[in-house]
Amino acid sequence: NQTFFYRFVVSGRPAGATTWISEPQQSTDQISAIKVLPDQPGNYEVLCQVQGVKTDDPNTYAWSAQVPVQFTVK
């Protein structure tokens, strides 16, 4: 019965691409997924993190390691 918080950041995109993640989606407890709309062909990377209650201290929150999600648009 704990709330998780999520953080998403575009960390890589092709030259000239303007793809980004809106501020409400960058750090939220409302959604665990986002939509990324690539605007150029090439390689993209989004960093994802989850924050939750530490198992050894239920009064403390901790962020997970950043997990990269990579995809290519042809």
N, CA, C, O and CB atoms as a CASP TS submission, in Angstrom:
PFRMAT TS
TARGET T0000
AUTHOR 0000-0000-0000
METHOD Language model
MODEL 1
PARENT N/A
ATOM      1  N   ASN     1       0.817  -1.207   0.000  1.00  0.00           N
ATOM      2  CA  ASN     1       0.000   0.000   0.000  1.00  0.00           C
ATOM      3  C   ASN     1       0.852   1.259   0.000  1.00  0.00           C
ATOM      4  O   ASN     1       0.513   2.241   0.660  1.00  0.00           O
ATOM      5  CB  ASN     1      -0.925   0.005   1.199  1.00  0.00           C
ATOM      6  N   GLN     2       1.948   1.233  -0.732  1.00  0.00           N
ATOM      7  CA  GLN     2       2.824   2.397  -0.811  1.00  0.00           C
ATOM      8  C   GLN     2       2.724   3.028  -2.199  1.00  0.00           C
ATOM      9  O   GLN     2       2.448   2.348  -3.187  1.00  0.00           O
ATOM     10  CB  GLN     2       4.287   2.004  -0.495  1.00  0.00           C
ATOM     11  N   THR     3       2.953   4.329  -2.254  1.00  0.00           N
ATOM     12  CA  THR     3       2.970   5.050  -3.519  1.00  0.00           C
ATOM     13  C   THR     3       4.375   5.043  -4.085  1.00  0.00           C
ATOM     14  O   THR     3       5.340   5.278  -3.357  1.00  0.00           O
ATOM     15  CB  THR     3       2.462   6.494  -3.340  1.00  0.00           C
ATOM     16  N   PHE     4       4.499   4.776  -5.372  1.00  0.00           N
ATOM     17  CA  PHE     4       5.777   4.878  -6.058  1.00  0.00           C
ATOM     18  C   PHE     4       5.811   6.183  -6.828  1.00  0.00           C
ATOM     19  O   PHE     4       4.785   6.653  -7.321  1.00  0.00           O
ATOM     20  CB  PHE     4       6.008   3.670  -7.000  1.00  0.00           C
ATOM     21  N   PHE     5       6.986   6.762  -6.928  1.00  0.00           N
ATOM     22  CA  PHE     5       7.191   7.960  -7.717  1.00  0.00           C
ATOM     23  C   PHE     5       8.100   7.588  -8.886  1.00  0.00           C
ATOM     24  O   PHE     5       8.991   6.752  -8.739  1.00  0.00           O
ATOM     25  CB  PHE     5       7.804   9.120  -6.855  1.00  0.00           C
ATOM     26  N   TYR     6       7.880   8.198 -10.029  1.00  0.00           N
ATOM     27  CA  TYR     6       8.607   7.862 -11.247  1.00  0.00           C
ATOM     28  C   TYR     6       9.298   9.105 -11.801  1.00  0.00           C
ATOM     29  O   TYR     6       8.792  10.219 -11.668  1.00  0.00           O
ATOM     30  CB  TYR     6       7.656   7.255 -12.301  1.00  0.00           C
ATOM     31  N   ARG     7      10.453   8.903 -12.421  1.00  0.00           N
ATOM     32  CA  ARG     7      11.192  10.004 -13.045  1.00  0.00           C
ATOM     33  C   ARG     7      11.656   9.534 -14.421  1.00  0.00           C
ATOM     34  O   ARG     7      12.212   8.445 -14.564  1.00  0.00           O
ATOM     35  CB  ARG     7      12.415  10.459 -12.156  1.00  0.00           C
ATOM     36  N   PHE     8      11.416  10.378 -15.438  1.00  0.00           N
ATOM     37  CA  PHE     8      11.793  10.070 -16.821  1.00  0.00           C
ATOM     38  C   PHE     8      12.505  11.278 -17.418  1.00  0.00           C
ATOM     39  O   PHE     8      12.041  12.409 -17.274  1.00  0.00           O
ATOM     40  CB  PHE     8      10.541   9.686 -17.677  1.00  0.00           C
ATOM     41  N   VAL     9      13.635  11.040 -18.088  1.00  0.00           N
ATOM     42  CA  VAL     9      14.391  12.118 -18.717  1.00  0.00           C
ATOM     43  C   VAL     9      14.939  11.620 -20.052  1.00  0.00           C
ATOM     44  O   VAL     9      15.506  10.530 -20.126  1.00  0.00           O
ATOM     45  CB  VAL     9      15.545  12.611 -17.788  1.00  0.00           C
ATOM     46  N   VAL    10      14.770  12.421 -21.109  1.00  0.00           N
ATOM     47  CA  VAL    10      15.397  12.091 -22.387  1.00  0.00           C
ATOM     48  C   VAL    10      16.883  12.412 -22.231  1.00  0.00           C
ATOM     49  O   VAL    10      17.256  13.569 -22.040  1.00  0.00           O
ATOM     50  CB  VAL    10      14.741  12.894 -23.600  1.00  0.00           C
ATOM     51  N   SER    11      17.724  11.388 -22.312  1.00  0.00           N
ATOM     52  CA  SER    11      19.162  11.580 -22.095  1.00  0.00           C
ATOM     53  C   SER    11      19.973  11.487 -23.383  1.00  0.00           C
ATOM     54  O   SER    11      21.166  11.789 -23.388  1.00  0.00           O
ATOM     55  CB  SER    11      19.674  10.557 -21.106  1.00  0.00           C
ATOM     56  N   GLY    12      19.342  11.075 -24.463  1.00  0.00           N
ATOM     57  CA  GLY    12      20.032  11.012 -25.738  1.00  0.00           C
ATOM     58  C   GLY    12      19.045  11.081 -26.878  1.00  0.00           C
ATOM     59  O   GLY    12      17.974  10.475 -26.831  1.00  0.00           O
ATOM     60  N   ARG    13      19.414  11.825 -27.903  1.00  0.00           N
ATOM     61  CA  ARG    13      18.564  11.949 -29.088  1.00  0.00           C
ATOM     62  C   ARG    13      19.434  12.370 -30.262  1.00  0.00           C
ATOM     63  O   ARG    13      20.523  12.908 -30.063  1.00  0.00           O
ATOM     64  CB  ARG    13      17.404  12.975 -28.855  1.00  0.00           C
ATOM     65  N   PRO    14      18.968  12.131 -31.486  1.00  0.00           N
ATOM     66  CA  PRO    14      19.761  12.494 -32.655  1.00  0.00           C
ATOM     67  C   PRO    14      19.931  14.014 -32.776  1.00  0.00           C
ATOM     68  O   PRO    14      19.122  14.788 -32.265  1.00  0.00           O
ATOM     69  CB  PRO    14      19.110  11.938 -33.921  1.00  0.00           C
ATOM     70  N   ALA    15      20.982  14.409 -33.452  1.00  0.00           N
ATOM     71  CA  ALA    15      21.196  15.837 -33.708  1.00  0.00           C
ATOM     72  C   ALA    15      19.982  16.414 -34.423  1.00  0.00           C
ATOM     73  O   ALA    15      19.471  15.816 -35.370  1.00  0.00           O
ATOM     74  CB  ALA    15      22.483  16.065 -34.550  1.00  0.00           C
ATOM     75  N   GLY    16      19.527  17.564 -33.975  1.00  0.00           N
ATOM     76  CA  GLY    16      18.381  18.229 -34.591  1.00  0.00           C
ATOM     77  C   GLY    16      17.038  17.805 -34.023  1.00  0.00           C
ATOM     78  O   GLY    16      16.027  18.454 -34.296  1.00  0.00           O
ATOM     79  N   ALA    17      17.000  16.733 -33.239  1.00  0.00           N
ATOM     80  CA  ALA    17      15.736  16.285 -32.643  1.00  0.00           C
ATOM     81  C   ALA    17      15.366  17.199 -31.481  1.00  0.00           C
ATOM     82  O   ALA    17      16.235  17.666 -30.745  1.00  0.00           O
ATOM     83  CB  ALA    17      15.839  14.810 -32.164  1.00  0.00           C
ATOM     84  N   THR    18      14.082  17.445 -31.324  1.00  0.00           N
ATOM     85  CA  THR    18      13.611  18.292 -30.226  1.00  0.00           C
ATOM     86  C   THR    18      12.723  17.513 -29.258  1.00  0.00           C
ATOM     87  O   THR    18      12.036  18.108 -28.428  1.00  0.00           O
ATOM     88  CB  THR    18      12.846  19.497 -30.777  1.00  0.00           C
ATOM     89  N   THR    19      12.738  16.208 -29.362  1.00  0.00           N
ATOM     90  CA  THR    19      11.922  15.354 -28.494  1.00  0.00           C
ATOM     91  C   THR    19      12.260  15.618 -27.034  1.00  0.00           C
ATOM     92  O   THR    19      13.432  15.696 -26.664  1.00  0.00           O
ATOM     93  CB  THR    19      12.135  13.861 -28.835  1.00  0.00           C
ATOM     94  N   TRP    20      11.237  15.753 -26.212  1.00  0.00           N
ATOM     95  CA  TRP    20      11.432  15.963 -24.780  1.00  0.00           C
ATOM     96  C   TRP    20      10.242  15.382 -24.043  1.00  0.00           C
ATOM     97  O   TRP    20       9.270  14.955 -24.665  1.00  0.00           O
ATOM     98  CB  TRP    20      11.610  17.473 -24.444  1.00  0.00           C
ATOM     99  N   ILE    21      10.311  15.362 -22.744  1.00  0.00           N
ATOM    100  CA  ILE    21       9.217  14.856 -21.907  1.00  0.00           C
ATOM    101  C   ILE    21       8.686  16.031 -21.100  1.00  0.00           C
ATOM    102  O   ILE    21       9.453  16.744 -20.453  1.00  0.00           O
ATOM    103  CB  ILE    21       9.694  13.679 -20.962  1.00  0.00           C
ATOM    104  N   SER    22       7.381  16.231 -21.138  1.00  0.00           N
ATOM    105  CA  SER    22       6.793  17.380 -20.451  1.00  0.00           C
ATOM    106  C   SER    22       7.069  17.322 -18.954  1.00  0.00           C
ATOM    107  O   SER    22       7.236  16.244 -18.384  1.00  0.00           O
ATOM    108  CB  SER    22       5.285  17.439 -20.706  1.00  0.00           C
ATOM    109  N   GLU    23       7.114  18.481 -18.330  1.00  0.00           N
ATOM    110  CA  GLU    23       7.420  18.585 -16.889  1.00  0.00           C
ATOM    111  C   GLU    23       6.515  17.698 -16.033  1.00  0.00           C
ATOM    112  O   GLU    23       7.023  17.030 -15.133  1.00  0.00           O
ATOM    113  CB  GLU    23       7.287  20.035 -16.431  1.00  0.00           C
ATOM    114  N   PRO    24       5.190  17.659 -16.270  1.00  0.00           N
ATOM    115  CA  PRO    24       4.346  16.790 -15.439  1.00  0.00           C
ATOM    116  C   PRO    24       4.689  15.303 -15.564  1.00  0.00           C
ATOM    117  O   PRO    24       4.452  14.539 -14.629  1.00  0.00           O
ATOM    118  CB  PRO    24       2.899  16.995 -15.804  1.00  0.00           C
ATOM    119  N   GLN    25       5.242  14.884 -16.708  1.00  0.00           N
ATOM    120  CA  GLN    25       5.596  13.485 -16.895  1.00  0.00           C
ATOM    121  C   GLN    25       7.016  13.172 -16.421  1.00  0.00           C
ATOM    122  O   GLN    25       7.348  12.005 -16.209  1.00  0.00           O
ATOM    123  CB  GLN    25       5.450  13.112 -18.351  1.00  0.00           C
ATOM    124  N   GLN    26       7.863  14.199 -16.251  1.00  0.00           N
ATOM    125  CA  GLN    26       9.246  13.952 -15.866  1.00  0.00           C
ATOM    126  C   GLN    26       9.344  13.362 -14.463  1.00  0.00           C
ATOM    127  O   GLN    26      10.170  12.483 -14.219  1.00  0.00           O
ATOM    128  CB  GLN    26      10.048  15.242 -15.945  1.00  0.00           C
ATOM    129  N   SER    27       8.527  13.825 -13.557  1.00  0.00           N
ATOM    130  CA  SER    27       8.568  13.336 -12.182  1.00  0.00           C
ATOM    131  C   SER    27       7.137  13.296 -11.673  1.00  0.00           C
ATOM    132  O   SER    27       6.521  14.339 -11.454  1.00  0.00           O
ATOM    133  CB  SER    27       9.478  14.240 -11.267  1.00  0.00           C
ATOM    134  N   THR    28       6.607  12.095 -11.484  1.00  0.00           N
ATOM    135  CA  THR    28       5.191  11.979 -11.178  1.00  0.00           C
ATOM    136  C   THR    28       4.903  10.748 -10.330  1.00  0.00           C
ATOM    137  O   THR    28       5.652   9.772 -10.357  1.00  0.00           O
ATOM    138  CB  THR    28       4.381  11.931 -12.459  1.00  0.00           C
ATOM    139  N   ASP    29       3.833  10.804  -9.595  1.00  0.00           N
ATOM    140  CA  ASP    29       3.346   9.612  -8.905  1.00  0.00           C
ATOM    141  C   ASP    29       2.041   9.145  -9.548  1.00  0.00           C
ATOM    142  O   ASP    29       1.371   8.248  -9.036  1.00  0.00           O
ATOM    143  CB  ASP    29       3.140   9.893  -7.392  1.00  0.00           C
ATOM    144  N   GLN    30       1.696   9.756 -10.659  1.00  0.00           N
ATOM    145  CA  GLN    30       0.430   9.458 -11.308  1.00  0.00           C
ATOM    146  C   GLN    30       0.522   8.357 -12.348  1.00  0.00           C
ATOM    147  O   GLN    30      -0.431   7.602 -12.541  1.00  0.00           O
ATOM    148  CB  GLN    30      -0.102  10.686 -11.944  1.00  0.00           C
ATOM    149  N   ILE    31       1.666   8.259 -13.023  1.00  0.00           N
ATOM    150  CA  ILE    31       1.778   7.300 -14.116  1.00  0.00           C
ATOM    151  C   ILE    31       3.113   6.570 -14.061  1.00  0.00           C
ATOM    152  O   ILE    31       4.119   7.129 -13.625  1.00  0.00           O
ATOM    153  CB  ILE    31       1.616   8.005 -15.465  1.00  0.00           C
ATOM    154  N   SER    32       3.115   5.347 -14.496  1.00  0.00           N
ATOM    155  CA  SER    32       4.353   4.573 -14.535  1.00  0.00           C
ATOM    156  C   SER    32       4.850   4.392 -15.967  1.00  0.00           C
ATOM    157  O   SER    32       5.768   3.610 -16.213  1.00  0.00           O
ATOM    158  CB  SER    32       4.147   3.210 -13.876  1.00  0.00           C
ATOM    159  N   ALA    33       4.251   5.105 -16.899  1.00  0.00           N
ATOM    160  CA  ALA    33       4.652   5.038 -18.304  1.00  0.00           C
ATOM    161  C   ALA    33       4.476   6.415 -18.927  1.00  0.00           C
ATOM    162  O   ALA    33       3.667   7.222 -18.468  1.00  0.00           O
ATOM    163  CB  ALA    33       3.823   3.965 -19.078  1.00  0.00           C
ATOM    164  N   ILE    34       5.233   6.664 -19.963  1.00  0.00           N
ATOM    165  CA  ILE    34       5.144   7.942 -20.665  1.00  0.00           C
ATOM    166  C   ILE    34       5.075   7.695 -22.159  1.00  0.00           C
ATOM    167  O   ILE    34       5.335   6.588 -22.631  1.00  0.00           O
ATOM    168  CB  ILE    34       6.344   8.850 -20.320  1.00  0.00           C
ATOM    169  N   LYS    35       4.720   8.741 -22.903  1.00  0.00           N
ATOM    170  CA  LYS    35       4.761   8.685 -24.362  1.00  0.00           C
ATOM    171  C   LYS    35       5.910   9.567 -24.829  1.00  0.00           C
ATOM    172  O   LYS    35       6.028  10.726 -24.432  1.00  0.00           O
ATOM    173  CB  LYS    35       3.398   9.142 -24.996  1.00  0.00           C
ATOM    174  N   VAL    36       6.748   8.996 -25.677  1.00  0.00           N
ATOM    175  CA  VAL    36       7.831   9.747 -26.296  1.00  0.00           C
ATOM    176  C   VAL    36       7.534   9.770 -27.789  1.00  0.00           C
ATOM    177  O   VAL    36       7.395   8.722 -28.420  1.00  0.00           O
ATOM    178  CB  VAL    36       9.252   9.112 -25.984  1.00  0.00           C
ATOM    179  N   LEU    37       7.438  10.960 -28.341  1.00  0.00           N
ATOM    180  CA  LEU    37       7.132  11.094 -29.767  1.00  0.00           C
ATOM    181  C   LEU    37       8.379  11.571 -30.498  1.00  0.00           C
ATOM    182  O   LEU    37       8.634  12.773 -30.560  1.00  0.00           O
ATOM    183  CB  LEU    37       5.945  12.080 -29.999  1.00  0.00           C
ATOM    184  N   PRO    38       9.167  10.636 -31.057  1.00  0.00           N
ATOM    185  CA  PRO    38      10.387  11.020 -31.753  1.00  0.00           C
ATOM    186  C   PRO    38      10.083  11.854 -32.983  1.00  0.00           C
ATOM    187  O   PRO    38       9.106  11.603 -33.688  1.00  0.00           O
ATOM    188  CB  PRO    38      11.182   9.789 -32.144  1.00  0.00           C
ATOM    189  N   ASP    39      10.927  12.848 -33.236  1.00  0.00           N
ATOM    190  CA  ASP    39      10.694  13.725 -34.382  1.00  0.00           C
ATOM    191  C   ASP    39      11.792  13.639 -35.440  1.00  0.00           C
ATOM    192  O   ASP    39      11.742  14.355 -36.440  1.00  0.00           O
ATOM    193  CB  ASP    39      10.566  15.146 -33.911  1.00  0.00           C
ATOM    194  N   GLN    40      12.782  12.772 -35.231  1.00  0.00           N
ATOM    195  CA  GLN    40      13.862  12.571 -36.192  1.00  0.00           C
ATOM    196  C   GLN    40      14.238  11.093 -36.186  1.00  0.00           C
ATOM    197  O   GLN    40      14.096  10.430 -35.158  1.00  0.00           O
ATOM    198  CB  GLN    40      15.100  13.472 -35.856  1.00  0.00           C
ATOM    199  N   PRO    41      14.716  10.565 -37.312  1.00  0.00           N
ATOM    200  CA  PRO    41      15.254   9.203 -37.282  1.00  0.00           C
ATOM    201  C   PRO    41      16.567   9.189 -36.495  1.00  0.00           C
ATOM    202  O   PRO    41      17.296  10.180 -36.466  1.00  0.00           O
ATOM    203  CB  PRO    41      15.474   8.661 -38.729  1.00  0.00           C
ATOM    204  N   GLY    42      16.852   8.063 -35.866  1.00  0.00           N
ATOM    205  CA  GLY    42      18.102   7.924 -35.130  1.00  0.00           C
ATOM    206  C   GLY    42      17.905   7.234 -33.797  1.00  0.00           C
ATOM    207  O   GLY    42      16.857   6.641 -33.538  1.00  0.00           O
ATOM    208  N   ASN    43      18.931   7.317 -32.948  1.00  0.00           N
ATOM    209  CA  ASN    43      18.936   6.640 -31.645  1.00  0.00           C
ATOM    210  C   ASN    43      18.479   7.582 -30.537  1.00  0.00           C
ATOM    211  O   ASN    43      18.891   8.740 -30.469  1.00  0.00           O
ATOM    212  CB  ASN    43      20.339   6.097 -31.327  1.00  0.00           C
ATOM    213  N   TYR    44      17.621   7.058 -29.677  1.00  0.00           N
ATOM    214  CA  TYR    44      17.094   7.804 -28.536  1.00  0.00           C
ATOM    215  C   TYR    44      17.375   7.016 -27.256  1.00  0.00           C
ATOM    216  O   TYR    44      17.511   5.793 -27.276  1.00  0.00           O
ATOM    217  CB  TYR    44      15.562   8.075 -28.700  1.00  0.00           C
ATOM    218  N   GLU    45      17.457   7.743 -26.154  1.00  0.00           N
ATOM    219  CA  GLU    45      17.605   7.102 -24.847  1.00  0.00           C
ATOM    220  C   GLU    45      16.806   7.888 -23.816  1.00  0.00           C
ATOM    221  O   GLU    45      16.869   9.117 -23.764  1.00  0.00           O
ATOM    222  CB  GLU    45      19.104   7.009 -24.431  1.00  0.00           C
ATOM    223  N   VAL    46      16.054   7.156 -22.998  1.00  0.00           N
ATOM    224  CA  VAL    46      15.293   7.737 -21.892  1.00  0.00           C
ATOM    225  C   VAL    46      15.779   7.064 -20.613  1.00  0.00           C
ATOM    226  O   VAL    46      15.865   5.838 -20.541  1.00  0.00           O
ATOM    227  CB  VAL    46      13.732   7.550 -22.089  1.00  0.00           C
ATOM    228  N   LEU    47      16.098   7.880 -19.596  1.00  0.00           N
ATOM    229  CA  LEU    47      16.474   7.339 -18.292  1.00  0.00           C
ATOM    230  C   LEU    47      15.237   7.262 -17.417  1.00  0.00           C
ATOM    231  O   LEU    47      14.446   8.203 -17.358  1.00  0.00           O
ATOM    232  CB  LEU    47      17.573   8.203 -17.617  1.00  0.00           C
ATOM    233  N   CYS    48      15.075   6.138 -16.740  1.00  0.00           N
ATOM    234  CA  CYS    48      13.912   5.908 -15.883  1.00  0.00           C
ATOM    235  C   CYS    48      14.379   5.605 -14.464  1.00  0.00           C
ATOM    236  O   CYS    48      15.385   4.924 -14.267  1.00  0.00           O
ATOM    237  CB  CYS    48      13.037   4.747 -16.431  1.00  0.00           C
ATOM    238  N   GLN    49      13.644   6.113 -13.480  1.00  0.00           N
ATOM    239  CA  GLN    49      13.911   5.814 -12.075  1.00  0.00           C
ATOM    240  C   GLN    49      12.595   5.643 -11.338  1.00  0.00           C
ATOM    241  O   GLN    49      11.566   6.192 -11.733  1.00  0.00           O
ATOM    242  CB  GLN    49      14.763   6.929 -11.418  1.00  0.00           C
ATOM    243  N   VAL    50      12.646   4.875 -10.265  1.00  0.00           N
ATOM    244  CA  VAL    50      11.477   4.670  -9.403  1.00  0.00           C
ATOM    245  C   VAL    50      11.908   4.977  -7.977  1.00  0.00           C
ATOM    246  O   VAL    50      12.996   4.592  -7.548  1.00  0.00           O
ATOM    247  CB  VAL    50      10.905   3.200  -9.528  1.00  0.00           C
ATOM    248  N   GLN    51      11.053   5.664  -7.256  1.00  0.00           N
ATOM    249  CA  GLN    51      11.313   5.935  -5.838  1.00  0.00           C
ATOM    250  C   GLN    51      10.274   5.205  -5.015  1.00  0.00           C
ATOM    251  O   GLN    51       9.086   5.224  -5.338  1.00  0.00           O
ATOM    252  CB  GLN    51      11.289   7.467  -5.532  1.00  0.00           C
ATOM    253  N   GLY    52      10.719   4.568  -3.962  1.00  0.00           N
ATOM    254  CA  GLY    52       9.811   3.856  -3.069  1.00  0.00           C
ATOM    255  C   GLY    52      10.351   3.847  -1.657  1.00  0.00           C
ATOM    256  O   GLY    52      11.428   4.380  -1.390  1.00  0.00           O
ATOM    257  N   VAL    53       9.613   3.252  -0.771  1.00  0.00           N
ATOM    258  CA  VAL    53      10.004   3.162   0.633  1.00  0.00           C
ATOM    259  C   VAL    53      11.114   2.132   0.780  1.00  0.00           C
ATOM    260  O   VAL    53      11.032   1.037   0.224  1.00  0.00           O
ATOM    261  CB  VAL    53       8.792   2.792   1.527  1.00  0.00           C
ATOM    262  N   LYS    54      12.149   2.484   1.528  1.00  0.00           N
ATOM    263  CA  LYS    54      13.233   1.539   1.788  1.00  0.00           C
ATOM    264  C   LYS    54      12.712   0.402   2.656  1.00  0.00           C
ATOM    265  O   LYS    54      11.968   0.634   3.609  1.00  0.00           O
ATOM    266  CB  LYS    54      14.436   2.244   2.472  1.00  0.00           C
ATOM    267  N   THR    55      13.098  -0.812   2.332  1.00  0.00           N
ATOM    268  CA  THR    55      12.595  -1.971   3.068  1.00  0.00           C
ATOM    269  C   THR    55      13.076  -2.001   4.513  1.00  0.00           C
ATOM    270  O   THR    55      12.377  -2.520   5.383  1.00  0.00           O
ATOM    271  CB  THR    55      13.013  -3.243   2.372  1.00  0.00           C
ATOM    272  N   ASP    56      14.256  -1.452   4.781  1.00  0.00           N
ATOM    273  CA  ASP    56      14.769  -1.483   6.148  1.00  0.00           C
ATOM    274  C   ASP    56      14.350  -0.273   6.980  1.00  0.00           C
ATOM    275  O   ASP    56      14.611  -0.231   8.182  1.00  0.00           O
ATOM    276  CB  ASP    56      16.266  -1.571   6.120  1.00  0.00           C
ATOM    277  N   ASP    57      13.697   0.721   6.348  1.00  0.00           N
ATOM    278  CA  ASP    57      13.226   1.907   7.079  1.00  0.00           C
ATOM    279  C   ASP    57      11.983   2.451   6.388  1.00  0.00           C
ATOM    280  O   ASP    57      12.103   3.226   5.438  1.00  0.00           O
ATOM    281  CB  ASP    57      14.340   3.006   7.159  1.00  0.00           C
ATOM    282  N   PRO    58      10.797   2.066   6.839  1.00  0.00           N
ATOM    283  CA  PRO    58       9.555   2.456   6.153  1.00  0.00           C
ATOM    284  C   PRO    58       9.270   3.956   6.161  1.00  0.00           C
ATOM    285  O   PRO    58       8.318   4.400   5.520  1.00  0.00           O
ATOM    286  CB  PRO    58       8.402   1.748   6.779  1.00  0.00           C
ATOM    287  N   ASN    59      10.074   4.742   6.872  1.00  0.00           N
ATOM    288  CA  ASN    59       9.896   6.191   6.892  1.00  0.00           C
ATOM    289  C   ASN    59      10.831   6.912   5.926  1.00  0.00           C
ATOM    290  O   ASN    59      10.828   8.141   5.861  1.00  0.00           O
ATOM    291  CB  ASN    59      10.114   6.713   8.290  1.00  0.00           C
ATOM    292  N   THR    60      11.628   6.159   5.179  1.00  0.00           N
ATOM    293  CA  THR    60      12.612   6.746   4.280  1.00  0.00           C
ATOM    294  C   THR    60      12.359   6.280   2.847  1.00  0.00           C
ATOM    295  O   THR    60      12.135   5.098   2.585  1.00  0.00           O
ATOM    296  CB  THR    60      14.042   6.378   4.724  1.00  0.00           C
ATOM    297  N   TYR    61      12.403   7.241   1.935  1.00  0.00           N
ATOM    298  CA  TYR    61      12.272   6.931   0.512  1.00  0.00           C
ATOM    299  C   TYR    61      13.653   6.878  -0.127  1.00  0.00           C
ATOM    300  O   TYR    61      14.577   7.555   0.325  1.00  0.00           O
ATOM    301  CB  TYR    61      11.379   7.979  -0.204  1.00  0.00           C
ATOM    302  N   ALA    62      13.793   6.088  -1.160  1.00  0.00           N
ATOM    303  CA  ALA    62      15.060   5.992  -1.885  1.00  0.00           C
ATOM    304  C   ALA    62      14.781   5.815  -3.372  1.00  0.00           C
ATOM    305  O   ALA    62      13.803   5.173  -3.756  1.00  0.00           O
ATOM    306  CB  ALA    62      15.922   4.818  -1.346  1.00  0.00           C
ATOM    307  N   TRP    63      15.652   6.392  -4.211  1.00  0.00           N
ATOM    308  CA  TRP    63      15.538   6.254  -5.667  1.00  0.00           C
ATOM    309  C   TRP    63      16.300   5.025  -6.128  1.00  0.00           C
ATOM    310  O   TRP    63      17.364   4.707  -5.597  1.00  0.00           O
ATOM    311  CB  TRP    63      16.066   7.518  -6.388  1.00  0.00           C
ATOM    312  N   SER    64      15.755   4.345  -7.110  1.00  0.00           N
ATOM    313  CA  SER    64      16.460   3.234  -7.748  1.00  0.00           C
ATOM    314  C   SER    64      17.594   3.792  -8.600  1.00  0.00           C
ATOM    315  O   SER    64      17.687   5.001  -8.815  1.00  0.00           O
ATOM    316  CB  SER    64      15.490   2.373  -8.613  1.00  0.00           C
ATOM    317  N   ALA    65      18.439   2.913  -9.074  1.00  0.00           N
ATOM    318  CA  ALA    65      19.437   3.315 -10.063  1.00  0.00           C
ATOM    319  C   ALA    65      18.709   3.740 -11.339  1.00  0.00           C
ATOM    320  O   ALA    65      17.595   3.286 -11.602  1.00  0.00           O
ATOM    321  CB  ALA    65      20.452   2.151 -10.352  1.00  0.00           C
ATOM    322  N   GLN    66      19.336   4.604 -12.122  1.00  0.00           N
ATOM    323  CA  GLN    66      18.742   4.997 -13.398  1.00  0.00           C
ATOM    324  C   GLN    66      18.866   3.842 -14.383  1.00  0.00           C
ATOM    325  O   GLN    66      19.924   3.227 -14.519  1.00  0.00           O
ATOM    326  CB  GLN    66      19.423   6.278 -13.961  1.00  0.00           C
ATOM    327  N   VAL    67      17.765   3.563 -15.063  1.00  0.00           N
ATOM    328  CA  VAL    67      17.739   2.491 -16.053  1.00  0.00           C
ATOM    329  C   VAL    67      17.541   3.119 -17.430  1.00  0.00           C
ATOM    330  O   VAL    67      16.536   3.791 -17.664  1.00  0.00           O
ATOM    331  CB  VAL    67      16.608   1.449 -15.738  1.00  0.00           C
ATOM    332  N   PRO    68      18.492   2.907 -18.345  1.00  0.00           N
ATOM    333  CA  PRO    68      18.325   3.471 -19.677  1.00  0.00           C
ATOM    334  C   PRO    68      17.423   2.597 -20.549  1.00  0.00           C
ATOM    335  O   PRO    68      17.534   1.371 -20.550  1.00  0.00           O
ATOM    336  CB  PRO    68      19.684   3.649 -20.345  1.00  0.00           C
ATOM    337  N   VAL    69      16.544   3.242 -21.277  1.00  0.00           N
ATOM    338  CA  VAL    69      15.724   2.573 -22.285  1.00  0.00           C
ATOM    339  C   VAL    69      16.124   3.181 -23.617  1.00  0.00           C
ATOM    340  O   VAL    69      15.992   4.389 -23.817  1.00  0.00           O
ATOM    341  CB  VAL    69      14.167   2.737 -22.001  1.00  0.00           C
ATOM    342  N   GLN    70      16.609   2.357 -24.524  1.00  0.00           N
ATOM    343  CA  GLN    70      17.100   2.840 -25.804  1.00  0.00           C
ATOM    344  C   GLN    70      16.237   2.298 -26.939  1.00  0.00           C
ATOM    345  O   GLN    70      15.765   1.161 -26.902  1.00  0.00           O
ATOM    346  CB  GLN    70      18.568   2.440 -26.006  1.00  0.00           C
ATOM    347  N   PHE    71      16.046   3.149 -27.951  1.00  0.00           N
ATOM    348  CA  PHE    71      15.304   2.706 -29.132  1.00  0.00           C
ATOM    349  C   PHE    71      15.792   3.485 -30.348  1.00  0.00           C
ATOM    350  O   PHE    71      16.349   4.575 -30.221  1.00  0.00           O
ATOM    351  CB  PHE    71      13.769   2.895 -28.935  1.00  0.00           C
ATOM    352  N   THR    72      15.575   2.916 -31.511  1.00  0.00           N
ATOM    353  CA  THR    72      15.994   3.525 -32.768  1.00  0.00           C
ATOM    354  C   THR    72      14.792   3.733 -33.667  1.00  0.00           C
ATOM    355  O   THR    72      13.957   2.844 -33.830  1.00  0.00           O
ATOM    356  CB  THR    72      17.048   2.659 -33.475  1.00  0.00           C
ATOM    357  N   VAL    73      14.718   4.917 -34.245  1.00  0.00           N
ATOM    358  CA  VAL    73      13.667   5.239 -35.211  1.00  0.00           C
ATOM    359  C   VAL    73      14.328   5.267 -36.581  1.00  0.00           C
ATOM    360  O   VAL    73      15.326   5.954 -36.798  1.00  0.00           O
ATOM    361  CB  VAL    73      12.954   6.619 -34.878  1.00  0.00           C
ATOM    362  N   LYS    74      13.748   4.502 -37.499  1.00  0.00           N
ATOM    363  CA  LYS    74      14.332   4.445 -38.856  1.00  0.00           C
ATOM    364  C   LYS    74      13.634   5.365 -39.801  1.00  0.00           C
ATOM    365  O   LYS    74      13.999   5.438 -40.975  1.00  0.00           O
ATOM    366  CB  LYS    74      14.283   3.041 -39.406  1.00  0.00           C
TER
END
